[in-house]
Amino acid sequence: MKQENTRPGSRGTIAFAMCGSFCTFEAAVPQAARLVSAGWKVLPVMSFSAAGLDTRFGQAADWKDKLEEITGQPVRASLTAVEPLGPKGLAQALVIAPCTGTTLARLAAGLSDTPVTLAAKSLLRVGCPVVIAVSTNDGLGASAENIARLMNRKHYYFVPFLQDDWVNKPQSLKADLTLLPDTLEAAFAGRQVQPVLRSLR
């Protein structure tokens, strides 16, 4: 494991969490690099699934290594590792990219039984924003009500999203990750980037 770089970024510190939407990892990981390039210190967090499952989209250890190389920080993939984020002021916001339907459901239900959902609870308790980049095949199905519930709660902000394949997956939603930095900046100002619903360019 790489040694943690204790020198704070010039802009502050962001926790960057990845859930098990494995097909989105290739697009999500570079977003951590964008935040680092923009001057943020980035603390990577992975869900149990993201940190532990090898899939056709890559080996878990390889994704973990990539995050640690990009950020210079160890991946936090346990409950004890993420619990201090808010109370000890270790981060000023949480980005969840990608955020699965399962994690949406847990957040909407107030559950904090995974590293990602506990990281959210830890930061929400001290009033920090949580930025969600959805990636779920049932965004217009079972997950739709959870998206709506979180949109109606304080300190939650959504990276604008779209139907990524309405022909083959008509209920699928995926965040436009190019808008993640703008969404984060707006979240610090207490503002949701609009429009939230985007169309393919």
CYANA upper distance limits for C-alpha pairs under 8 A (distance plus 0.5 A):
  1 MET  CA     74 PRO  CA      7.10
  2 LYS  CA     68 GLU  CA      7.50
  2 LYS  CA     72 GLY  CA      7.43
  2 LYS  CA     73 GLN  CA      7.31
  2 LYS  CA     74 PRO  CA      6.72
  3 GLN  CA     72 GLY  CA      7.88
  3 GLN  CA     73 GLN  CA      7.38
  3 GLN  CA     74 PRO  CA      7.64
  4 GLU  CA     72 GLY  CA      6.81
  4 GLU  CA     73 GLN  CA      5.29
  4 GLU  CA     74 PRO  CA      6.69
  5 ASN  CA     72 GLY  CA      6.52
  5 ASN  CA     73 GLN  CA      6.70
  8 PRO  CA     12 GLY  CA      6.90
  8 PRO  CA     13 THR  CA      7.43
  8 PRO  CA     40 TRP  CA      8.37
  8 PRO  CA     41 LYS  CA      6.29
  9 GLY  CA     13 THR  CA      6.98
  9 GLY  CA     36 VAL  CA      8.38
  9 GLY  CA     39 GLY  CA      5.97
  9 GLY  CA     40 TRP  CA      5.23
  9 GLY  CA     41 LYS  CA      4.83
 10 SER  CA     39 GLY  CA      5.81
 10 SER  CA     40 TRP  CA      6.84
 10 SER  CA     41 LYS  CA      8.20
 11 ARG  CA     39 GLY  CA      5.94
 11 ARG  CA     40 TRP  CA      5.68
 11 ARG  CA     41 LYS  CA      8.06
 12 GLY  CA     39 GLY  CA      8.23
 12 GLY  CA     40 TRP  CA      5.97
 12 GLY  CA     41 LYS  CA      6.58
 12 GLY  CA     91 ALA  CA      7.98
 12 GLY  CA     92 GLN  CA      7.55
 13 THR  CA     40 TRP  CA      6.07
 13 THR  CA     41 LYS  CA      5.02
 13 THR  CA     42 VAL  CA      6.24
 13 THR  CA     43 LEU  CA      7.78
 13 THR  CA     90 LEU  CA      7.57
 13 THR  CA     91 ALA  CA      5.29
 13 THR  CA     92 GLN  CA      6.33
 13 THR  CA     93 ALA  CA      7.93
 14 ILE  CA     40 TRP  CA      7.11
 14 ILE  CA     41 LYS  CA      6.69
 14 ILE  CA     42 VAL  CA      5.43
 14 ILE  CA     43 LEU  CA      6.65
 14 ILE  CA     91 ALA  CA      5.75
 14 ILE  CA     92 GLN  CA      6.37
 14 ILE  CA     93 ALA  CA      5.72
 14 ILE  CA     94 LEU  CA      6.42
 14 ILE  CA     95 VAL  CA      7.75
 15 ALA  CA     42 VAL  CA      6.20
 15 ALA  CA     43 LEU  CA      5.07
 15 ALA  CA     44 PRO  CA      6.39
 15 ALA  CA     45 VAL  CA      7.31
 15 ALA  CA     91 ALA  CA      6.57
 15 ALA  CA     92 GLN  CA      8.32
 15 ALA  CA     93 ALA  CA      6.74
 15 ALA  CA     94 LEU  CA      5.21
 15 ALA  CA     95 VAL  CA      6.69
 16 PHE  CA     32 ALA  CA      7.43
 16 PHE  CA     42 VAL  CA      6.89
 16 PHE  CA     43 LEU  CA      6.38
 16 PHE  CA     44 PRO  CA      5.33
 16 PHE  CA     45 VAL  CA      6.29
 16 PHE  CA     94 LEU  CA      6.43
 16 PHE  CA     95 VAL  CA      5.35
 16 PHE  CA     96 ILE  CA      6.58
 16 PHE  CA     97 ALA  CA      7.76
 17 ALA  CA     44 PRO  CA      6.39
 17 ALA  CA     45 VAL  CA      4.82
 17 ALA  CA     46 MET  CA      5.95
 17 ALA  CA     47 SER  CA      7.94
 17 ALA  CA     94 LEU  CA      7.72
 17 ALA  CA     95 VAL  CA      6.47
 17 ALA  CA     96 ILE  CA      5.12
 17 ALA  CA     97 ALA  CA      6.58
 17 ALA  CA     98 PRO  CA      8.16
 17 ALA  CA    116 VAL  CA      6.66
 18 MET  CA     25 PHE  CA      8.48
 18 MET  CA     44 PRO  CA      8.47
 18 MET  CA     45 VAL  CA      6.81
 18 MET  CA     46 MET  CA      5.43
 18 MET  CA     47 SER  CA      6.83
 18 MET  CA     50 ALA  CA      7.13
 18 MET  CA     96 ILE  CA      6.36
 18 MET  CA     97 ALA  CA      5.75
 18 MET  CA     98 PRO  CA      5.94
 18 MET  CA     99 CYS  CA      7.39
 18 MET  CA    116 VAL  CA      8.10
 19 CYS  CA     46 MET  CA      6.75
 19 CYS  CA     47 SER  CA      5.69
 19 CYS  CA     49 SER  CA      7.44
 19 CYS  CA     50 ALA  CA      5.95
 19 CYS  CA     96 ILE  CA      7.94
 19 CYS  CA     97 ALA  CA      7.55
 19 CYS  CA     98 PRO  CA      6.17
 19 CYS  CA     99 CYS  CA      6.07
 19 CYS  CA    100 THR  CA      6.66
 19 CYS  CA    103 THR  CA      8.01
 19 CYS  CA    116 VAL  CA      7.95
 20 GLY  CA     47 SER  CA      7.52
 20 GLY  CA     49 SER  CA      5.99
 20 GLY  CA     50 ALA  CA      5.19
 20 GLY  CA     98 PRO  CA      8.03
 20 GLY  CA     99 CYS  CA      8.29
 20 GLY  CA    100 THR  CA      7.11
 21 SER  CA     25 PHE  CA      7.57
 21 SER  CA     50 ALA  CA      8.42
 21 SER  CA     98 PRO  CA      6.72
 21 SER  CA     99 CYS  CA      7.71
 21 SER  CA    100 THR  CA      6.43
 21 SER  CA    135 SER  CA      7.01
 21 SER  CA    136 THR  CA      7.91
 22 PHE  CA     50 ALA  CA      7.88
 22 PHE  CA     55 THR  CA      7.94
 22 PHE  CA     57 PHE  CA      6.66
 23 CYS  CA     57 PHE  CA      6.60
 24 THR  CA     28 ALA  CA      6.51
 24 THR  CA     98 PRO  CA      7.11
 24 THR  CA    135 SER  CA      7.90
 25 PHE  CA     29 VAL  CA      6.32
 25 PHE  CA     98 PRO  CA      7.91
 26 GLU  CA     30 PRO  CA      7.94
 27 ALA  CA     31 GLN  CA      7.86
 27 ALA  CA    177 LEU  CA      8.09
 28 ALA  CA     32 ALA  CA      7.81
 28 ALA  CA     97 ALA  CA      6.58
 28 ALA  CA     98 PRO  CA      7.06
 28 ALA  CA    177 LEU  CA      7.72
 29 VAL  CA     33 ALA  CA      7.55
 29 VAL  CA     66 LYS  CA      8.30
 29 VAL  CA     67 LEU  CA      7.35
 30 PRO  CA     34 ARG  CA      6.81
 31 GLN  CA     35 LEU  CA      6.86
 31 GLN  CA    177 LEU  CA      7.89
 31 GLN  CA    180 LEU  CA      8.16
 32 ALA  CA     36 VAL  CA      6.85
 32 ALA  CA     42 VAL  CA      7.53
 32 ALA  CA     67 LEU  CA      8.10
 32 ALA  CA     70 ILE  CA      7.73
 32 ALA  CA     71 THR  CA      7.79
 33 ALA  CA     37 SER  CA      6.60
 33 ALA  CA     70 ILE  CA      6.35
 33 ALA  CA     71 THR  CA      7.61
 34 ARG  CA     38 ALA  CA      6.63
 35 LEU  CA     39 GLY  CA      7.07
 35 LEU  CA     40 TRP  CA      6.05
 35 LEU  CA     41 LYS  CA      8.28
 35 LEU  CA     42 VAL  CA      7.68
 35 LEU  CA    181 PRO  CA      7.77
 36 VAL  CA     40 TRP  CA      5.39
 36 VAL  CA     41 LYS  CA      6.54
 36 VAL  CA     42 VAL  CA      6.90
 36 VAL  CA     70 ILE  CA      8.31
 36 VAL  CA     71 THR  CA      7.27
 41 LYS  CA     71 THR  CA      7.78
 42 VAL  CA     71 THR  CA      6.22
 42 VAL  CA     73 GLN  CA      7.88
 43 LEU  CA     71 THR  CA      7.47
 43 LEU  CA     73 GLN  CA      6.50
 43 LEU  CA     74 PRO  CA      7.92
 43 LEU  CA     75 VAL  CA      7.66
 43 LEU  CA     76 ARG  CA      8.22
 43 LEU  CA     91 ALA  CA      8.45
 44 PRO  CA     67 LEU  CA      7.10
 44 PRO  CA     68 GLU  CA      7.86
 44 PRO  CA     71 THR  CA      7.85
 44 PRO  CA     73 GLN  CA      7.41
 44 PRO  CA     74 PRO  CA      7.42
 44 PRO  CA     75 VAL  CA      5.44
 44 PRO  CA     76 ARG  CA      6.68
 45 VAL  CA     75 VAL  CA      5.90
 45 VAL  CA     76 ARG  CA      5.10
 45 VAL  CA     77 ALA  CA      6.27
 45 VAL  CA     82 VAL  CA      8.24
 45 VAL  CA    115 PRO  CA      7.63
 45 VAL  CA    116 VAL  CA      7.29
 46 MET  CA     50 ALA  CA      6.12
 46 MET  CA     51 ALA  CA      6.02
 46 MET  CA     75 VAL  CA      7.29
 46 MET  CA     76 ARG  CA      6.83
 46 MET  CA     77 ALA  CA      5.53
 46 MET  CA    115 PRO  CA      7.27
 46 MET  CA    116 VAL  CA      7.19
 47 SER  CA     51 ALA  CA      6.50
 47 SER  CA     77 ALA  CA      6.57
 47 SER  CA    114 THR  CA      6.83
 47 SER  CA    115 PRO  CA      5.95
 47 SER  CA    116 VAL  CA      6.11
 48 PHE  CA     52 GLY  CA      6.36
 48 PHE  CA     77 ALA  CA      7.01
 48 PHE  CA     78 SER  CA      8.13
 48 PHE  CA    114 THR  CA      7.32
 48 PHE  CA    115 PRO  CA      7.56
 49 SER  CA     53 LEU  CA      6.02
 50 ALA  CA     60 ALA  CA      7.11
 51 ALA  CA     60 ALA  CA      5.98
 51 ALA  CA     61 ALA  CA      7.75
 51 ALA  CA     64 LYS  CA      7.36
 51 ALA  CA     77 ALA  CA      7.14
 52 GLY  CA     60 ALA  CA      6.27
 52 GLY  CA     61 ALA  CA      8.38
 53 LEU  CA     59 GLN  CA      7.74
 53 LEU  CA     60 ALA  CA      6.13
 54 ASP  CA     58 GLY  CA      6.61
 54 ASP  CA     59 GLN  CA      4.94
 54 ASP  CA     60 ALA  CA      5.62
 55 THR  CA     59 GLN  CA      6.77
 55 THR  CA     60 ALA  CA      8.30
 58 GLY  CA     62 ASP  CA      7.63
 58 GLY  CA     63 TRP  CA      7.81
 59 GLN  CA     63 TRP  CA      7.08
 60 ALA  CA     64 LYS  CA      6.72
 61 ALA  CA     65 ASP  CA      6.60
 62 ASP  CA     66 LYS  CA      6.71
 63 TRP  CA     67 LEU  CA      6.82
 64 LYS  CA     68 GLU  CA      6.76
 64 LYS  CA     75 VAL  CA      7.17
 65 ASP  CA     69 GLU  CA      6.52
 66 LYS  CA     70 ILE  CA      6.61
 67 LEU  CA     71 THR  CA      6.56
 67 LEU  CA     73 GLN  CA      8.48
 67 LEU  CA     75 VAL  CA      7.75
 68 GLU  CA     72 GLY  CA      5.74
 68 GLU  CA     73 GLN  CA      5.77
 68 GLU  CA     74 PRO  CA      6.08
 68 GLU  CA     75 VAL  CA      6.86
 69 GLU  CA     73 GLN  CA      8.14
 76 ARG  CA     81 ALA  CA      6.04
 76 ARG  CA     82 VAL  CA      6.88
 76 ARG  CA    115 PRO  CA      8.10
 77 ALA  CA     81 ALA  CA      7.35
 77 ALA  CA     82 VAL  CA      8.17
 77 ALA  CA    115 PRO  CA      6.30
 78 SER  CA     82 VAL  CA      7.19
 78 SER  CA    114 THR  CA      8.03
 78 SER  CA    115 PRO  CA      5.85
 79 LEU  CA     83 GLU  CA      6.62
 79 LEU  CA    113 ASP  CA      8.12
 79 LEU  CA    114 THR  CA      6.98
 79 LEU  CA    115 PRO  CA      5.46
 79 LEU  CA    118 LEU  CA      7.21
 80 THR  CA     84 PRO  CA      8.17
 81 ALA  CA    115 PRO  CA      8.40
 82 VAL  CA    115 PRO  CA      6.74
 82 VAL  CA    116 VAL  CA      8.47
 82 VAL  CA    118 LEU  CA      7.25
 82 VAL  CA    119 ALA  CA      5.76
 82 VAL  CA    122 SER  CA      8.08
 83 GLU  CA     87 PRO  CA      8.37
 83 GLU  CA    118 LEU  CA      6.90
 83 GLU  CA    119 ALA  CA      6.69
 83 GLU  CA    122 SER  CA      6.29
 84 PRO  CA     88 LYS  CA      5.90
 84 PRO  CA     89 GLY  CA      8.19
 84 PRO  CA     90 LEU  CA      7.72
 84 PRO  CA    122 SER  CA      7.42
 85 LEU  CA     89 GLY  CA      6.48
 85 LEU  CA     90 LEU  CA      5.28
 85 LEU  CA     91 ALA  CA      6.33
 85 LEU  CA    119 ALA  CA      7.26
 85 LEU  CA    122 SER  CA      6.56
 85 LEU  CA    123 LEU  CA      6.96
 86 GLY  CA     90 LEU  CA      6.80
 86 GLY  CA     91 ALA  CA      7.07
 86 GLY  CA     92 GLN  CA      8.30
 86 GLY  CA    119 ALA  CA      8.38
 86 GLY  CA    122 SER  CA      5.23
 86 GLY  CA    123 LEU  CA      4.79
 86 GLY  CA    124 LEU  CA      8.02
 86 GLY  CA    125 ARG  CA      7.52
 86 GLY  CA    126 VAL  CA      6.58
 86 GLY  CA    128 CYS  CA      8.40
 87 PRO  CA    122 SER  CA      7.31
 87 PRO  CA    123 LEU  CA      8.10
 87 PRO  CA    125 ARG  CA      8.47
 87 PRO  CA    126 VAL  CA      7.51
 91 ALA  CA    123 LEU  CA      8.22
 92 GLN  CA    123 LEU  CA      8.06
 92 GLN  CA    128 CYS  CA      6.38
 92 GLN  CA    129 PRO  CA      8.08
 93 ALA  CA    123 LEU  CA      7.32
 93 ALA  CA    128 CYS  CA      5.81
 93 ALA  CA    129 PRO  CA      5.60
 93 ALA  CA    130 VAL  CA      6.45
 93 ALA  CA    131 VAL  CA      8.21
 94 LEU  CA    119 ALA  CA      7.99
 94 LEU  CA    120 ALA  CA      7.15
 94 LEU  CA    123 LEU  CA      7.69
 94 LEU  CA    128 CYS  CA      8.20
 94 LEU  CA    129 PRO  CA      6.98
 94 LEU  CA    130 VAL  CA      5.29
 94 LEU  CA    131 VAL  CA      6.61
 95 VAL  CA    130 VAL  CA      6.42
 95 VAL  CA    131 VAL  CA      5.16
 95 VAL  CA    132 ILE  CA      6.58
 95 VAL  CA    133 ALA  CA      8.18
 95 VAL  CA    184 LEU  CA      8.44
 96 ILE  CA    116 VAL  CA      8.15
 96 ILE  CA    130 VAL  CA      8.00
 96 ILE  CA    131 VAL  CA      6.64
 96 ILE  CA    132 ILE  CA      5.49
 96 ILE  CA    133 ALA  CA      6.48
 97 ALA  CA    132 ILE  CA      6.99
 97 ALA  CA    133 ALA  CA      5.42
 97 ALA  CA    134 VAL  CA      7.55
 98 PRO  CA    132 ILE  CA      8.12
 98 PRO  CA    133 ALA  CA      5.93
 98 PRO  CA    134 VAL  CA      6.31
 98 PRO  CA    135 SER  CA      6.22
 99 CYS  CA    103 THR  CA      6.75
 99 CYS  CA    104 LEU  CA      7.37
 99 CYS  CA    132 ILE  CA      6.79
 99 CYS  CA    133 ALA  CA      6.11
 99 CYS  CA    134 VAL  CA      5.17
 99 CYS  CA    135 SER  CA      6.19
 99 CYS  CA    136 THR  CA      8.13
100 THR  CA    104 LEU  CA      6.76
100 THR  CA    134 VAL  CA      6.68
100 THR  CA    135 SER  CA      5.93
100 THR  CA    136 THR  CA      5.84
101 GLY  CA    105 ALA  CA      6.66
101 GLY  CA    134 VAL  CA      8.17
101 GLY  CA    135 SER  CA      7.82
101 GLY  CA    136 THR  CA      5.82
101 GLY  CA    137 ASN  CA      8.28
101 GLY  CA    138 ASP  CA      7.54
101 GLY  CA    139 GLY  CA      7.64
101 GLY  CA    143 SER  CA      6.19
102 THR  CA    106 ARG  CA      6.84
103 THR  CA    107 LEU  CA      6.59
103 THR  CA    116 VAL  CA      8.38
103 THR  CA    117 THR  CA      7.55
104 LEU  CA    108 ALA  CA      6.55
104 LEU  CA    143 SER  CA      7.60
104 LEU  CA    146 ASN  CA      6.56
104 LEU  CA    147 ILE  CA      7.36
105 ALA  CA    109 ALA  CA      6.62
105 ALA  CA    143 SER  CA      7.52
105 ALA  CA    146 ASN  CA      6.35
106 ARG  CA    110 GLY  CA      6.63
106 ARG  CA    111 LEU  CA      5.49
106 ARG  CA    112 SER  CA      7.69
106 ARG  CA    117 THR  CA      7.58
107 LEU  CA    111 LEU  CA      6.33
107 LEU  CA    112 SER  CA      7.91
107 LEU  CA    117 THR  CA      6.80
107 LEU  CA    150 LEU  CA      8.23
108 ALA  CA    146 ASN  CA      6.12
108 ALA  CA    147 ILE  CA      8.43
108 ALA  CA    149 ARG  CA      6.85
108 ALA  CA    150 LEU  CA      6.57
111 LEU  CA    117 THR  CA      7.34
111 LEU  CA    118 LEU  CA      8.42
112 SER  CA    116 VAL  CA      8.38
112 SER  CA    117 THR  CA      5.18
112 SER  CA    118 LEU  CA      4.90
112 SER  CA    120 ALA  CA      8.42
112 SER  CA    121 LYS  CA      7.12
113 ASP  CA    117 THR  CA      7.01
113 ASP  CA    118 LEU  CA      6.82
114 THR  CA    118 LEU  CA      6.41
115 PRO  CA    119 ALA  CA      6.46
116 VAL  CA    120 ALA  CA      6.82
117 THR  CA    121 LYS  CA      6.76
118 LEU  CA    122 SER  CA      6.44
119 ALA  CA    123 LEU  CA      6.83
120 ALA  CA    124 LEU  CA      6.42
120 ALA  CA    130 VAL  CA      7.07
121 LYS  CA    125 ARG  CA      6.52
122 SER  CA    126 VAL  CA      7.83
123 LEU  CA    127 GLY  CA      7.01
123 LEU  CA    128 CYS  CA      5.73
123 LEU  CA    129 PRO  CA      7.87
123 LEU  CA    130 VAL  CA      8.23
124 LEU  CA    128 CYS  CA      5.77
124 LEU  CA    129 PRO  CA      7.26
124 LEU  CA    130 VAL  CA      7.83
124 LEU  CA    155 HIS  CA      7.56
127 GLY  CA    155 HIS  CA      7.40
128 CYS  CA    155 HIS  CA      7.14
129 PRO  CA    155 HIS  CA      5.16
129 PRO  CA    156 TYR  CA      6.51
129 PRO  CA    157 TYR  CA      7.72
129 PRO  CA    187 ALA  CA      6.76
129 PRO  CA    188 PHE  CA      7.34
130 VAL  CA    155 HIS  CA      6.59
130 VAL  CA    156 TYR  CA      5.50
130 VAL  CA    157 TYR  CA      6.68
131 VAL  CA    156 TYR  CA      6.58
131 VAL  CA    157 TYR  CA      5.29
131 VAL  CA    158 PHE  CA      6.14
131 VAL  CA    159 VAL  CA      7.35
131 VAL  CA    183 THR  CA      7.89
131 VAL  CA    184 LEU  CA      7.07
131 VAL  CA    187 ALA  CA      7.87
132 ILE  CA    156 TYR  CA      7.88
132 ILE  CA    157 TYR  CA      6.63
132 ILE  CA    158 PHE  CA      5.31
132 ILE  CA    159 VAL  CA      6.48
133 ALA  CA    158 PHE  CA      6.60
133 ALA  CA    159 VAL  CA      5.56
133 ALA  CA    160 PRO  CA      8.16
133 ALA  CA    161 PHE  CA      8.19
133 ALA  CA    174 LYS  CA      7.97
133 ALA  CA    175 ALA  CA      5.62
133 ALA  CA    176 ASP  CA      8.28
133 ALA  CA    177 LEU  CA      7.67
133 ALA  CA    180 LEU  CA      8.13
134 VAL  CA    158 PHE  CA      8.24
134 VAL  CA    159 VAL  CA      8.05
134 VAL  CA    161 PHE  CA      7.70
134 VAL  CA    173 LEU  CA      7.38
134 VAL  CA    174 LYS  CA      6.02
134 VAL  CA    175 ALA  CA      5.78
135 SER  CA    139 GLY  CA      8.32
135 SER  CA    172 SER  CA      8.22
135 SER  CA    173 LEU  CA      6.36
135 SER  CA    174 LYS  CA      4.91
135 SER  CA    175 ALA  CA      6.81
136 THR  CA    143 SER  CA      8.36
136 THR  CA    172 SER  CA      6.24
136 THR  CA    173 LEU  CA      6.13
136 THR  CA    174 LYS  CA      7.06
137 ASN  CA    169 LYS  CA      7.39
137 ASN  CA    171 GLN  CA      6.43
137 ASN  CA    172 SER  CA      4.36
137 ASN  CA    173 LEU  CA      6.77
138 ASP  CA    142 ALA  CA      6.31
138 ASP  CA    143 SER  CA      6.14
138 ASP  CA    144 ALA  CA      7.91
138 ASP  CA    171 GLN  CA      5.57
138 ASP  CA    172 SER  CA      5.78
138 ASP  CA    173 LEU  CA      7.74
139 GLY  CA    143 SER  CA      5.32
139 GLY  CA    144 ALA  CA      5.61
139 GLY  CA    147 ILE  CA      8.31
139 GLY  CA    171 GLN  CA      6.21
139 GLY  CA    172 SER  CA      5.81
139 GLY  CA    173 LEU  CA      5.61
140 LEU  CA    144 ALA  CA      5.48
140 LEU  CA    170 PRO  CA      8.38
140 LEU  CA    171 GLN  CA      5.04
140 LEU  CA    172 SER  CA      7.01
140 LEU  CA    173 LEU  CA      7.66
141 GLY  CA    171 GLN  CA      6.42
142 ALA  CA    146 ASN  CA      8.28
143 SER  CA    147 ILE  CA      6.79
144 ALA  CA    148 ALA  CA      6.80
145 GLU  CA    149 ARG  CA      6.63
146 ASN  CA    150 LEU  CA      6.71
147 ILE  CA    151 MET  CA      6.62
148 ALA  CA    152 ASN  CA      6.88
149 ARG  CA    153 ARG  CA      7.24
150 LEU  CA    156 TYR  CA      6.82
151 MET  CA    156 TYR  CA      6.84
151 MET  CA    157 TYR  CA      7.34
151 MET  CA    158 PHE  CA      8.04
155 HIS  CA    187 ALA  CA      8.26
155 HIS  CA    190 GLY  CA      8.00
157 TYR  CA    183 THR  CA      7.93
157 TYR  CA    187 ALA  CA      6.83
157 TYR  CA    191 ARG  CA      8.44
157 TYR  CA    192 GLN  CA      6.33
158 PHE  CA    183 THR  CA      7.70
158 PHE  CA    192 GLN  CA      7.59
158 PHE  CA    193 VAL  CA      8.24
158 PHE  CA    196 VAL  CA      7.73
159 VAL  CA    175 ALA  CA      6.36
159 VAL  CA    176 ASP  CA      7.24
159 VAL  CA    177 LEU  CA      7.63
159 VAL  CA    179 LEU  CA      6.90
159 VAL  CA    180 LEU  CA      6.23
159 VAL  CA    183 THR  CA      6.21
159 VAL  CA    193 VAL  CA      7.94
159 VAL  CA    196 VAL  CA      7.62
160 PRO  CA    175 ALA  CA      6.15
160 PRO  CA    176 ASP  CA      6.43
160 PRO  CA    179 LEU  CA      7.51
160 PRO  CA    193 VAL  CA      7.72
160 PRO  CA    194 GLN  CA      7.86
160 PRO  CA    195 PRO  CA      7.39
160 PRO  CA    196 VAL  CA      4.72
160 PRO  CA    197 LEU  CA      6.36
160 PRO  CA    198 ARG  CA      6.94
161 PHE  CA    173 LEU  CA      6.92
161 PHE  CA    174 LYS  CA      5.85
161 PHE  CA    175 ALA  CA      4.40
161 PHE  CA    176 ASP  CA      5.91
161 PHE  CA    196 VAL  CA      6.73
161 PHE  CA    197 LEU  CA      6.01
161 PHE  CA    198 ARG  CA      6.25
162 LEU  CA    173 LEU  CA      5.96
162 LEU  CA    174 LYS  CA      6.15
162 LEU  CA    175 ALA  CA      6.85
162 LEU  CA    176 ASP  CA      7.68
162 LEU  CA    197 LEU  CA      6.35
162 LEU  CA    198 ARG  CA      5.52
162 LEU  CA    199 SER  CA      6.29
162 LEU  CA    200 LEU  CA      7.72
163 GLN  CA    170 PRO  CA      7.67
163 GLN  CA    171 GLN  CA      7.85
163 GLN  CA    172 SER  CA      6.25
163 GLN  CA    173 LEU  CA      5.19
163 GLN  CA    174 LYS  CA      6.93
163 GLN  CA    199 SER  CA      7.89
163 GLN  CA    200 LEU  CA      8.50
164 ASP  CA    169 LYS  CA      8.45
164 ASP  CA    172 SER  CA      7.03
164 ASP  CA    173 LEU  CA      6.47
164 ASP  CA    174 LYS  CA      6.43
164 ASP  CA    200 LEU  CA      8.14
165 ASP  CA    169 LYS  CA      5.83
165 ASP  CA    170 PRO  CA      6.94
165 ASP  CA    172 SER  CA      7.33
166 TRP  CA    170 PRO  CA      4.46
166 TRP  CA    171 GLN  CA      7.55
166 TRP  CA    172 SER  CA      7.66
176 ASP  CA    180 LEU  CA      7.92
179 LEU  CA    183 THR  CA      6.63
180 LEU  CA    184 LEU  CA      6.67
181 PRO  CA    185 GLU  CA      6.76
182 ASP  CA    186 ALA  CA      6.70
182 ASP  CA    193 VAL  CA      7.96
183 THR  CA    187 ALA  CA      6.54
183 THR  CA    192 GLN  CA      7.47
183 THR  CA    193 VAL  CA      6.16
184 LEU  CA    188 PHE  CA      6.96
185 GLU  CA    189 ALA  CA      7.26
186 ALA  CA    190 GLY  CA      6.82
186 ALA  CA    191 ARG  CA      5.50
186 ALA  CA    192 GLN  CA      6.68
186 ALA  CA    193 VAL  CA      6.83
187 ALA  CA    191 ARG  CA      5.74
187 ALA  CA    192 GLN  CA      6.76
